[in-house]
Amino acid sequence: MSMPEPQPEPGREQPRLDPWGSTVIDYSKVFTEFGISRFEELLPRVKEPHLYMRRRIIMGHRDYELILDAMERRRPFAVMSGFMPSGKLHLGGKMVMDEIIWHQRMGAAAFVSIADMEAHAVRGISWRECKEIGVSEYVLSLIALGFDPHRGFIYFQSENRMLHDLAFELGCEVNIGEMSAVYGFSGDVNVSKCVSVLMQSADILQPQLAAFGGPKPTVIPVGFDQDPHIRLTRDIASRARLFTVELVKREKDEYECVRVRAKTRDAASALKEVSSRLGGEKRAYEMHVDVYGEPFEEVERVVREAEIELGGYGFYPPAATFHRFMRGLGGGKMSSSKPESYIALTEPPEEAAAKVMNAKTGGRATLEEQRRLGGVPEECIVYELLMFHLIEDDRHVAEIYEECISGRRTCAACKKAAAELMHSFLKEHQERREEAKNVLKELDVGKKWLEVVKF
């Protein structure tokens, strides 16, 4: 059961996350101020957890219980996320790809949006550049990392008519004032940017359309700065329902009834249809039906089926996971406008290795101090590279941590090892990107995309 989104307090300026800005995230506050739940509480339920889960890199979630329930019961679920083709794909973007691929391997229907409409509206990237960057930087690396395009759906927003139609319908459920409250839009924001927001809501909800098997739990792996998109879409998904299903509480851990409210213009007829399908004892009212003796999940299933037959969507609220950001190689923010701050998946392995050798560490001023006091891995970008991307074995990462804080491991040795691992990773990845071109040629849409790209 989804929980209601936290509502702003009247007269209080609300904290805001900016999906397009350079917001510095205070992780100690995102859980209390934005209603995000801590992921570590769910970790015992996850079979074969991804290293981002095991290492507390994925820190938060919204409604991920829905995804775990689907995994455990072997029921349909989906994973979806998107990439704005405005520059090089760096290790920060790879994190989202890793999470998509893991969920696909766990059985999810996988959807990846190349958000060219957003890139055009927000960054002013030409349509041709969007296509070239989208394919050469993002699609090829996604496949090279392990995404199976034969069991997934990769698309450009501008080419997806089904997505456009859905975005138009979702636009009926939200107004400009609400967008301004969520994103901080001022009066001079261009309308296309608002349209791109609707397109992202459509991206998130598209896996639940009838063409893709109908409503199903869907998880969106993102960084914390993307939560405004998640919150808005969860609201829109709720508004687009023809019915709401809720527990009417009487005492703790008990309920008096499951209440079904109709939100359609012809509420009486809709409620009559739903009521005829429900078991248990029922009491019908003008705008709702109270059901006694039936589990919430069963009532919700019946109502969702009826809603779809009545022409509704029956959306599940989209779930989300939130990972903490990688820092730039110098210790500050990773910025696409500062190549020295990141490692791109397409840059020469030798150059990437050199960047690692120059990255900020958590070492002491002198070797003697390092031996005596130990290093500070929490401040070390090299350790972060090892933990996030370069070492799969948790015990190996733990050993490096202990050797660092005890002073037995020097920064020079750590940098050298990380540089060699980065070189190997990128060399292998770029070889797989060449193989991915052949995979794309097998797909009709892939052939068309490859014709646009200049390699």
N, C-alpha and C positions, 0 to 999 in steps of 0.2 A: 504494500500500500504506500503510495507516495504521500509525503508530508507537504503541507502548504508552504509556499515560498514566504520568507520573512517580509513583512510589510514595513515601509519606512515610517518613522515616527514623525508626526506633524511638527513643523518648525525646526527640525534638526537637519543640518546639512549632511547628506549621506556620503559615506566613503565610496569611492568609485574605482573600478578597474578599467583600464583603457586597452582594448584589443589592438589598437594601431599606434599606441604611444610608447613611451619609454618608462612606464611605471615601474618603480622599485617595489617589489612585493614584500610586505611584512608578514611572514608566514605565521607569526604568533597571533595575528588578528583575523586572518581570513576565515577561520573556523567560526569565530563568534560573530563577526560583523557581516558575513555573507551566508551563514547557515550551511556551510560545507561540512560534511562529516569526515572523521579521521579514518583513513583506509586501514590502518594497522589493526583496527578492531575486527575487520573482515578477513584478515590474512589467514587465520586457521582454516577457513572454509575453502581456500583456493588450492586446487590440486595443480601440481607442477607450476608454481608461481613464477612469473617473469622476474629476472634479476632486479628490475626497477621496483617490483613489489617487495622482494626479499630484503632489499637494501634501503627501504623507506624513501626511495626516490619518488615513487608515487605516494603522495602524502594524503590526498583527500579524494572524496567521491560524492556524488549525488545518486542515490537510489541504485547503487551497484548490487544491492541484494537481488534486484530483479534479474540481473545477468547471472549471478551465481545460482539462483533458483533454476533458470533455464539450462545452465550447464549441468547441474546435478540431475535434473529430470529429463535431460536430452531433448529439450524442446527448442524450437527455432528461436534464434536471437541474431542480432546484427551488430557490427561495429562500423562506425563511420567517422571520418575526419577529412579535413581538406587542407590544401596548401595554396597560398597566394604566390603565383609565379612572377615575383618581382626582383629576383636575384638568385645568387648561388644557394644551393642546398647545403647547409652546414650541419654540424653534429647535433645542434638543437632540434632541427627539423627531423633528423634521423630518429630521434627519440619517439616521435609520434608514429613514424613508420614502423618502428620496432613493435610498438604496442598494437598497431593494427594487425601486423603479421602474426603476433602471438595469439590474438583473439581469433583470427582466421583459422589458425592451426587447432584451436580449441573447439572449432565447429561453427564459428560465426559466419554468416553471410557478410562479406566485406565490401564496403563502398568507399571510394576515394574521389573527392572532388578537386579538380584543378580550378581554383577560384579566379578565373580570368576576368570575370565581370568586376569582382572586388579590386583586382590589381589595376584594371583600367580606370575605375571610378576613384579609387583612393590614392593610387600612386601615379596615375597618368601613363601607364605602360601601354604601348600600342598593341593592337590585337595580334599582329604578327609576332611581336616580341613575346607576348603572353604564350603563344603556341610554341615558339622555339624554346623558351625557358621551361615551359611546362613539361615538354617531352624530354628535352636533353638533360635537364637538371633533375626533375622530379620523377617522371614516369619510369625512366630507365633505371634510376637508382632504387626506386620502390621495388621493381621486379628483381633487380640484382640482389637486394637484401632478403628476398624470399617470398614476396607477394605472388600469389598464383592468380594471374588475370583470367584464367579459364574458369575459376570459381569465385571471381570477384567482379566488380564493376568500377572501372576507372572512366571518368568523363570530364569534359570541360563544361563549365556552367553555361557558356554561351551557346553550346550545341544541343542542350538537353531541353526539348520542348515540354516534356512531362514536368520537369522542374519549374519551368516558367509558369505553367498553368497552376501548379501547386502554390507557388509564391504569390500569384495573383489572388488565389482564394484565401491564403493566410493573411494577406494584407487587409482583408475585411475584418480581421480580429484585433488589429492594433492601430493606434493613431500616432501622429507625429509627436504629440506631447509626451506619450509614454516612451517613445524612442529617445527623446531628448532627456528624459529623466534617467534612463538606463545608461546612455552613452555620453551625456553631457553635450549633445549637439547644440550649437548656437544657431542663430537665425540665418547665418551665411553658409551653412552646410549645403552642399549640392544635393539635389534630389536623387541622383544616381547612387550616392553613398547610402541613402536610406533604402533604395531598391536593393543594393548589394546586401544589406542586413537581412531583408526578406528572403533573398536568395539563399543565404546561409541557414535560415530557419527551414527553408524548403529542403536544402541539402540534408539537414539533420533528420527530418521527418520522412523523406522520400523512401527509405528502406521499408516503411510500414504501409506503402501503397499496395493496392490489390495486385498490380503488375509484378510485385516482388514477394508475393505470398501473403500480403495483408499485415495487420498489426502484430508487432513482436517487440519485446524489449530490445532496445538499441543503446549501445554505449558509445560515447564520444570521448576519445582520449585527447586531452589538451593540457596546455599550461594554465596556471591560475588566471592569467590576464584575459583568457577567452571566456571566463565565466559569464560575462554579460550576455553573450550569445546563447549560452545554455539556459540561463534564467528566463530570458525573453521567450525562447522557444518552448520551454516548459509551460509558461503561461499561455502561449498561443495554442499549444497542443490541448490544454485543458479547455480553452474557450471554444475550440473547434469541435469538441464532443457534443453529441446530441443529448447525452445523459451524464450525470455525475453519480458515482456510487461511493457511499461513505458509511462508516460505522457510527452509530449513535451510542455513545458510551453511557453506561449506568454506573459501574464500579470499575476499579482498576482490574485490567486483564479480562473484563467481561463486557459484553455489549447487549443492549436491549434489542436492537434490530439492525438490519442493513437497509439503509435508505437509498432509494433510487429517485433522483430528481430529473424531470424532463426539462430540456432547455430549448426545445423546438417550438415553432409557432403553433403547431397542432399538437399541443402537449397531451390533451386527453386521449387522442387516438394513439399516440406513441406509447403512453403509459399502459393503455389497454393491451397493446401488442406485447409489451414486455411482461406485463402481469400474467398474461396467458401462458408464458413460457416458464415462469418461475415456480419452483416448488415451495414447500413450507407454508406456514400461515401468513396471509397477506392482509394488509389494511390499506385500501386505496384512498387517496386524497386528490384534490384538484391538480396539484403540481408534483406530487410524489407518491411513491408506494413504499410502505414499510414491510420488510420481509423478516419473519421470525423462523428460527430453526434451520437456516441454510448458511453454510460457510460463506464468508465474504468473497473468497476467490471464485466459488461457483457462481454466485450472483453476478459478479463482475464479468465472468466468461459469458454467461447467458446474455447479459445486457450488451456486451460488445458485439456478439454475433447478431443480435437484433438490430443494433445501430447500423451495422454495415449493410444489412438488408434494407434498411430504411434510407440508405443513401449517404450515411455518415462515414467518418474515417475510423473511429474507434481507437484513436492513438493511445499508446502507452506514453507516459511522460519520459522523455529521453534521459537516460542515465549518463553519467560522466565520471571519468577519472582525471585527477589533476596531479601533474608532476612538478617538482621544483625545477627551476631553470639551471642550466649550466651557466657558469660565469665565463666572461671573456678570458682569453689567454693572459691578459695583463692583470686580471683580478676584478675588473669592472664589468659593465654590461657588455654582453656579446652584441655587436651591432653589424648589420649587413653593409653599412656604409664604411666600416673600418675593417678591411681584409686582415689586418694584423691581429684582430681580436678573435678570429674564428678559424676553424679548419673546414674547408669545403670538401665534399666527397669527390669532386672532380679535379682538385688541384694536384699537381705532381707530388708523388709520395716523398721525394727528397725535400721539397719546400715545406711540406707539412711536418716532416721530422725536424727540420731546422726550427720551425715555430715552437715545437714542443721543447726543444733545448733552450729556448729563450723565454719560456712561460714562467709565470710567477710561482714561487714555491712557498711552503710554510717553514722554510729553514731559518736557522739563527744567523746572526751576523758573522760568526766565525765557526770554523770546524770544531774548535775546542768547546764552544758553547753548545753546538749541536750534539756533541758526544755527551756533555754533562747534563743538559736540560731536555734534550730530545726535540724533535720537530713538532710542528702544529699541522697535522694533515687536514684539519677542517679549513685551513686558510690556503691550502695548496691546490693549484689548478692541475698540476701533474697528477696528483692523487685522484682528483675528480675525473680526469680522463681515464685513468685506470679503472676506477670504480664504475663509471657510467658506461664505458664502451669497450675497453680493451681486455678485460679479464672476466671470464665466465665463472671461474671457481671461487666461491665465497671464502673458502679457507685461505686461498692465496691472497685475497684482498685483506683478510683479517691479519695475516702474517705481515704484510707490508705495513699495515697500520701500527701493529705492535712494535715492529722494528724501528719505525719512524719515531714514535713517542718515547721509545727507550734510548734513542740516540745511536742504535746499532746501524741504521741505514742512513747513508748520506744522500743529499739532494742530487749530486752529480750522478750517482749510480741509478737513482730512481728516474732521472731524466733520460739517461741513456737507454734504460730498459723500455720506458714508455715511447721514446722516439722510434726504437726498433719495432715495437708492436704496432705503432701507428703506420709506419712505412709498410709493414706486411699487410695490415688490414686494407689500406687504400690500394695497394698493388692488386690484391686479390679482388677487391670490390670493383675496380675499374676493368679487370678482365671479365668479371661477371656482367658488367654493363654492356660489353661487346656482345656477349651471349644474349643479353636481354633484347638487343636489336632484332635478333632472329626470332625471338618469341613474339615481338610486336608485329613482325611481318606475317605471322600466322593469323593475326587478327585483322579483320576487314578495316576496323577503325584505326588500328595501329598502322596499317599500310598508308592510310591517308595522312596520319600525323607525321610519319617519317618523311613523306614527300615535302613537307613544309620546313623541316629542320635541316640546317646546314651543319654537317659535322666536319 
